[in-house]
Amino acid sequence: MNRLCTRAEHRFSRRRWLGAAGAGLAGLCTPAVAQELRRRRKQVLFVWLDGGMSQLESWDPKPNTPFGGPLRAIPTSVPGIRISETLPHSARVMKHLALVRSVSTQDNSHSAGVDRIQRGDPKNRGVVFPFFGSAVAKLVGDGDSGLPPYVWVKPMSGGFIPKDAGFLGPRYGALALGDGKPPENLLRPPGLAAADDDERNALRRLADQRYAAGRRTENVEANSYAFDMAAQLQRRVELFDLSKLPERDQQRYGTHDLGRHLLLARRLLEAGVTFVKVTSYGWDSHGDHFNQALSQHPKFDKPFAAIIEDLHERGMLDDVLVVAMAEFGRTPRINGHVGRDHWPEAWSVAMAGRGLKRGVAAGRTNDKGTDVATEPHDIGALFHTWWRALGIDPEATQYRNAGQPLPIAHEDMKPVREILS
């Protein structure tokens, strides 16, 4: 089924439509729908589990081993691939997922790891590289949705976050939605007429142009861009009202923060936002780890599986790259507080969607989970993988910063080819 077709046209699956494309589109969808399908967008859903989800209680369990802990591994919808019992819903959608169990990075501190992972750790060129969301906003663009290309849904306060853009400039920063709500003061005050608001904005643009003359324009452009995006969001404010969605959707995703925020992420992707990042905090389990896993992991498992199923059923999973990860994994050795500490040496990342094989697990760790037993993959390799999944060749594509060519992924690394379709 395709969300762009009429109800009568839902008799045709998206895969059948693709198979029949060579025979002409008109027999399956209206010309307008066919034209829309030709323009299908590249999009990204980036689920960030801040603090470090344990690979041993999620994607790479090691039951009945010295460091495996008390939880079991369960079968998935792909024969031979087993994951932790904390993720039963994800086990059901494993047929859509691609796991990399051989991630090996360097930084075991949050302060260094968060930035390094999301910037891709290219070689030091004396500049601050952009986060992946800003990079996608730059290289993929914002399409014709009229919405910001990089939206960050997070539990805490929102606003415009320019620092994510690095040398790309504030224009490519993130619009953060605190608790999934629109920015404060977004709506026009009731006492301000639309015509008066238009005149005020026209005056503001003239003042911006005068101020920008003879100055560096990045900040002025970002300020004007923020006002333009606010105007677009005013027209799409219904996106933030989840109460009008079916009760079944709200129950499937859950009413906790991550559930609500992933449901909003689905709405934003459907509306055409290029890059949606959803952050969940509280994964730094240095003590009482196993009780925390039994409480925390289901809050990820249920909505993550729900959005994978929804993207698939709407015919969007072939166009949306989904990534679920953190800054590192957790130590195999259990500490004196019955917790797991930071472990960048051997951990896992879950992915799905555009450009990726489905139902695969690449790489493996040793029997105790202490080290990668196959070829290790640093974050640069994942950036290469993501860019290729989005149809962008990182070896042939460069940024330009004040005339200086800069790589979009680490030059010495290669993609994880086992998961690329």
Legacy VTK file of the C-alpha trace (Angstrom):
# vtk DataFile Version 3.0
C-alpha trace
ASCII
DATASET POLYDATA
POINTS 421 float
0.000 0.000 0.000
1.211 3.482 -0.755
0.169 6.487 1.263
0.125 8.598 -1.914
-2.498 6.557 -3.747
-6.284 6.735 -3.390
-8.183 4.027 -1.522
-9.060 2.239 -4.763
-5.434 2.255 -5.775
-4.436 0.530 -2.525
-5.199 -2.762 -4.204
-1.700 -2.501 -5.671
1.349 -2.972 -3.458
4.297 -0.622 -3.755
6.525 -3.473 -4.922
4.005 -4.385 -7.610
3.984 -0.737 -8.679
7.759 -0.750 -8.957
7.675 -3.950 -10.960
5.138 -2.508 -13.358
6.806 0.882 -13.710
8.366 -0.045 -17.011
4.931 -0.676 -18.479
3.750 2.815 -17.573
2.509 4.415 -14.358
-0.941 5.469 -15.394
-2.443 2.025 -14.951
-1.668 1.991 -11.237
-1.848 5.579 -9.983
-3.117 8.884 -11.242
-0.617 11.032 -13.173
-0.245 13.346 -10.182
0.555 10.418 -7.901
2.971 8.977 -10.456
4.795 12.298 -10.638
4.975 12.436 -6.842
6.377 8.929 -6.668
9.093 9.836 -9.157
10.183 12.581 -6.762
10.393 10.313 -3.729
12.593 11.914 -1.127
15.615 10.599 0.710
14.956 10.845 4.439
16.607 9.792 7.688
15.272 8.815 11.106
18.088 8.939 13.665
17.232 7.489 17.088
19.863 8.558 19.622
19.944 6.585 22.907
22.023 8.980 24.935
24.302 7.421 27.527
24.902 4.092 25.818
22.485 1.210 25.315
23.921 -2.174 26.280
24.578 -4.351 23.254
24.486 -7.400 25.534
20.897 -6.691 26.571
19.810 -5.729 23.054
21.338 -6.680 19.690
24.229 -8.971 20.713
23.308 -11.063 23.774
25.751 -13.575 25.241
23.639 -15.774 27.543
25.304 -18.424 29.684
28.717 -16.763 29.489
30.760 -15.141 32.285
29.621 -11.630 31.300
26.263 -12.452 29.719
24.071 -11.551 32.654
20.741 -13.155 33.620
18.687 -12.312 30.524
17.952 -14.691 27.670
18.372 -14.473 23.902
15.214 -15.013 21.848
14.655 -15.962 18.190
13.622 -13.327 15.680
11.724 -13.310 12.405
15.044 -14.150 10.709
16.230 -17.712 11.352
19.628 -17.771 13.030
19.522 -14.207 14.357
18.759 -13.940 18.072
18.489 -10.783 20.161
17.774 -10.040 23.821
14.475 -10.908 25.419
14.136 -7.202 26.309
13.293 -6.520 22.625
10.443 -8.886 21.655
8.797 -6.374 19.305
12.093 -5.666 17.538
12.564 -9.428 17.203
9.330 -9.507 15.227
10.542 -6.823 12.768
14.090 -8.205 12.469
13.188 -9.167 8.885
13.371 -5.425 8.116
16.526 -4.641 10.111
20.258 -4.646 9.465
22.528 -5.046 12.479
26.222 -4.266 12.684
27.665 -6.130 15.679
31.281 -5.183 15.018
31.315 -1.474 15.889
34.580 -0.462 17.565
35.141 3.211 18.332
37.589 5.128 20.509
36.088 7.505 23.047
34.723 6.141 26.307
33.536 9.499 27.643
30.178 11.076 26.874
31.622 14.519 26.200
33.981 13.246 23.503
31.914 10.330 22.237
28.671 12.147 21.477
30.314 14.710 19.206
32.740 12.266 17.619
30.060 9.743 16.715
27.609 12.269 15.299
30.299 14.147 13.361
31.800 10.982 11.880
35.340 11.683 13.136
36.999 12.771 9.890
40.673 13.667 9.985
41.515 16.890 11.778
41.394 19.749 9.262
41.258 22.555 11.791
37.499 23.008 11.421
34.451 21.698 13.288
32.620 19.183 11.114
28.800 19.074 11.068
26.632 16.554 12.856
25.089 13.968 10.540
21.727 15.752 10.638
23.234 19.030 9.436
25.281 17.202 6.811
22.160 15.511 5.439
20.300 18.833 5.477
23.105 20.285 3.348
23.709 17.423 0.918
20.161 16.080 0.565
18.327 19.373 1.043
14.896 20.319 2.315
12.858 19.304 -0.730
9.579 21.068 -1.348
7.846 20.395 1.975
8.550 23.903 3.225
9.538 22.434 6.585
12.958 22.592 8.255
15.239 19.869 6.862
16.722 18.947 10.277
14.312 18.554 13.184
15.437 17.260 16.573
12.781 15.898 18.940
14.090 15.795 22.501
12.686 15.573 26.028
14.180 18.838 27.244
13.913 22.425 26.039
13.885 23.196 22.347
14.882 26.069 20.094
17.260 26.578 17.186
20.585 24.724 17.691
23.185 26.218 15.322
26.254 24.443 16.743
25.323 21.107 15.114
26.122 22.638 11.723
29.843 23.168 12.362
31.572 24.876 9.458
28.422 24.644 7.306
27.114 27.654 9.201
24.038 28.240 11.378
21.697 27.912 8.405
22.037 24.110 8.723
21.472 23.872 12.449
18.731 21.821 14.099
15.258 22.986 14.990
14.801 21.295 18.381
11.304 20.538 19.609
11.366 20.329 23.403
9.119 17.451 24.506
7.891 17.308 20.922
6.128 20.652 21.225
6.391 23.521 18.727
8.773 26.348 19.627
7.554 28.851 22.192
5.789 31.914 20.827
5.352 30.210 17.453
1.750 31.242 16.892
0.829 34.808 16.015
-0.652 36.649 19.014
-4.442 36.892 18.756
-4.297 40.685 18.780
-1.941 40.872 15.788
-3.668 40.871 12.410
-2.170 38.793 9.601
-1.638 41.870 7.418
0.219 43.651 10.232
2.370 40.552 10.773
3.252 40.520 7.052
4.264 44.183 7.197
6.435 43.579 10.268
8.206 40.700 8.555
8.775 42.772 5.427
10.372 45.475 7.587
12.504 42.846 9.329
13.767 41.522 6.002
14.758 45.022 4.898
16.604 45.557 8.179
18.373 42.201 7.754
19.482 43.126 4.237
20.827 46.488 5.401
22.643 44.913 8.350
24.134 42.167 6.162
25.683 44.611 3.694
29.455 44.427 4.090
29.291 41.799 6.834
29.555 38.023 6.977
26.100 36.832 6.119
25.907 33.427 7.828
24.270 34.589 11.046
21.919 36.983 9.274
20.880 34.243 6.873
20.268 31.856 9.764
18.153 34.452 11.548
16.042 35.057 8.449
15.798 31.312 7.864
14.502 30.786 11.401
11.722 33.325 10.779
10.854 31.692 7.448
10.697 28.242 9.064
8.511 29.620 11.852
6.088 30.898 9.235
5.952 27.450 7.644
5.410 25.781 11.012
2.558 28.173 11.769
0.786 26.716 8.759
1.524 23.127 9.852
0.917 23.381 13.572
-1.499 20.429 13.392
1.533 18.138 13.035
2.208 18.490 16.754
-1.277 17.479 17.898
-1.024 13.729 18.437
-4.373 13.601 20.233
-6.164 13.480 16.897
-4.369 10.299 15.856
-6.112 6.945 16.307
-6.020 5.595 19.857
-4.470 2.427 18.447
-1.423 4.385 17.254
-0.924 5.994 20.632
-1.117 2.625 22.363
1.228 0.950 19.887
3.890 3.609 20.388
3.315 4.170 24.092
2.510 7.301 26.064
6.019 7.697 27.538
8.460 10.255 26.103
10.164 8.068 23.514
6.877 6.588 22.332
5.256 9.995 21.838
8.358 11.408 20.204
8.733 8.550 17.724
5.067 8.893 16.800
5.705 12.582 16.147
8.773 11.591 14.132
6.561 9.464 11.906
4.295 12.473 11.362
7.274 14.679 10.490
8.634 12.135 8.009
5.216 11.809 6.421
5.106 15.607 6.106
8.450 15.584 4.260
11.092 16.542 6.848
14.441 15.305 5.541
16.183 14.395 8.805
14.428 13.670 12.097
16.513 12.955 15.192
14.800 11.601 18.293
16.821 11.575 21.512
16.126 9.410 24.554
18.098 10.026 27.748
18.816 7.794 30.729
20.811 4.929 29.195
23.954 5.345 31.331
23.474 2.295 33.578
26.495 2.168 35.899
24.413 0.596 38.661
21.428 -1.765 38.938
21.854 -2.351 35.227
19.581 -5.340 34.718
16.557 -3.868 36.455
17.116 -0.715 34.448
17.289 -2.735 31.222
14.000 -4.455 32.038
12.428 -1.032 32.583
14.145 1.047 29.894
14.517 -1.269 26.917
10.772 -1.926 26.438
10.254 1.839 26.143
12.531 1.722 23.099
11.450 -1.658 21.765
7.737 -1.050 21.314
7.799 2.319 19.465
10.899 1.393 17.453
9.177 -1.720 16.120
5.980 0.280 15.555
7.664 2.924 13.411
9.530 0.294 11.390
6.203 -1.473 10.727
4.445 1.792 9.864
7.166 2.954 7.464
7.045 -0.443 5.779
3.258 -0.516 5.504
3.173 3.028 4.111
5.724 2.182 1.447
8.247 4.569 3.008
10.903 2.196 4.335
12.621 2.008 0.951
13.146 5.771 1.143
13.828 6.384 4.851
17.174 5.357 6.352
16.643 4.424 10.016
19.550 4.378 12.492
19.338 3.531 16.218
22.560 4.018 18.186
24.407 5.783 21.009
27.927 7.028 21.701
29.159 3.577 22.790
28.018 0.281 24.312
28.367 -1.116 27.826
31.185 -3.151 29.376
30.932 -6.936 29.281
32.330 -7.069 32.810
29.708 -6.272 35.440
30.947 -3.779 38.031
30.554 -3.826 41.811
27.285 -1.878 41.579
25.736 -4.546 39.326
26.158 -2.145 36.438
27.891 -1.934 33.105
30.267 0.925 32.359
31.278 2.586 29.051
32.571 0.264 26.315
33.450 1.626 22.863
35.571 -1.416 21.946
32.783 -3.764 20.772
29.131 -2.777 20.382
26.195 -2.789 17.980
24.132 -0.463 15.802
20.670 -1.243 14.413
19.579 0.125 11.038
16.844 -0.304 8.472
15.438 1.109 5.285
16.864 2.926 2.341
19.850 1.339 0.631
20.178 -1.506 3.134
19.622 -5.237 3.031
16.898 -6.542 5.293
17.134 -9.273 7.887
20.927 -9.323 8.180
23.497 -9.144 10.972
27.024 -8.154 9.925
30.138 -8.787 12.008
30.410 -10.528 15.344
32.076 -10.257 18.705
33.943 -13.030 20.480
32.174 -15.535 22.734
32.436 -13.295 25.801
31.553 -10.083 23.970
34.790 -8.413 24.986
36.154 -7.680 21.518
35.259 -7.710 17.840
36.125 -11.050 16.259
35.665 -9.918 12.645
36.728 -6.702 10.895
36.047 -3.812 13.311
34.121 -0.787 12.052
34.723 2.685 13.432
32.202 5.508 13.033
33.838 6.612 9.779
32.834 3.285 8.229
29.245 3.867 9.334
29.244 7.334 7.749
30.455 5.763 4.499
27.642 3.220 4.815
24.954 5.808 5.483
26.008 8.069 2.625
26.017 5.190 0.171
22.632 4.039 1.443
21.380 7.557 0.663
22.796 7.343 -2.856
25.716 9.709 -2.206
29.257 8.562 -3.026
31.497 9.790 -0.177
34.601 9.311 -2.293
33.287 11.581 -5.045
31.432 14.145 -2.904
33.081 16.887 -0.880
32.131 19.880 1.210
33.501 23.277 0.217
34.518 25.501 3.112
35.919 28.874 2.074
37.191 27.177 -1.069
38.771 24.292 0.852
37.561 20.815 -0.171
36.666 18.659 2.834
35.606 14.997 2.944
32.099 13.980 4.008
33.462 10.740 5.557
36.854 9.576 6.814
39.094 9.018 3.783
40.813 5.941 5.212
37.612 3.999 5.932
35.152 2.030 3.832
31.463 1.147 4.174
30.079 -1.994 5.793
29.320 -3.595 2.456
27.633 -6.684 3.945
24.540 -4.625 4.761
24.341 -2.433 1.629
21.748 -3.522 -0.912
LINES 1 422
421 0 1 2 3 4 5 6 7 8 9 10 11 12 13 14 15 16 17 18 19 20 21 22 23 24 25 26 27 28 29 30 31 32 33 34 35 36 37 38 39 40 41 42 43 44 45 46 47 48 49 50 51 52 53 54 55 56 57 58 59 60 61 62 63 64 65 66 67 68 69 70 71 72 73 74 75 76 77 78 79 80 81 82 83 84 85 86 87 88 89 90 91 92 93 94 95 96 97 98 99 100 101 102 103 104 105 106 107 108 109 110 111 112 113 114 115 116 117 118 119 120 121 122 123 124 125 126 127 128 129 130 131 132 133 134 135 136 137 138 139 140 141 142 143 144 145 146 147 148 149 150 151 152 153 154 155 156 157 158 159 160 161 162 163 164 165 166 167 168 169 170 171 172 173 174 175 176 177 178 179 180 181 182 183 184 185 186 187 188 189 190 191 192 193 194 195 196 197 198 199 200 201 202 203 204 205 206 207 208 209 210 211 212 213 214 215 216 217 218 219 220 221 222 223 224 225 226 227 228 229 230 231 232 233 234 235 236 237 238 239 240 241 242 243 244 245 246 247 248 249 250 251 252 253 254 255 256 257 258 259 260 261 262 263 264 265 266 267 268 269 270 271 272 273 274 275 276 277 278 279 280 281 282 283 284 285 286 287 288 289 290 291 292 293 294 295 296 297 298 299 300 301 302 303 304 305 306 307 308 309 310 311 312 313 314 315 316 317 318 319 320 321 322 323 324 325 326 327 328 329 330 331 332 333 334 335 336 337 338 339 340 341 342 343 344 345 346 347 348 349 350 351 352 353 354 355 356 357 358 359 360 361 362 363 364 365 366 367 368 369 370 371 372 373 374 375 376 377 378 379 380 381 382 383 384 385 386 387 388 389 390 391 392 393 394 395 396 397 398 399 400 401 402 403 404 405 406 407 408 409 410 411 412 413 414 415 416 417 418 419 420
